[in-house]
Amino acid sequence: MKKMNVKVVRNAIITLIFLFYYLLGYVLNIEMLKPITTQENGFTINFLGFILLFVTTGFAFYLFNILKVNKKTATSD
């Protein structure tokens, strides 16, 4: 049960970061922030947007792991 919760949280974080970049790109009208842009005749994939998405997601997981380790060490003292 614990592993499933971790997977759900991980997928939720990825989805929230994706939506954040997409909405920020939409509001500010910056195509670079949108990983996928829909058009009349199809869609466009922006590689810089995906790289930004992966880097931000990796950084977020790194921070959560640091916070999780700090929380475990604080409770064990």
Secondary structure by P-SEA (a helix, b strand, c coil): caaaaaaaaaaaaaaaaaaaaaaaaaaacccccccccccccbbbbbaaaaaaaaaaaaaaaaaaaaaaaaaaaaaac
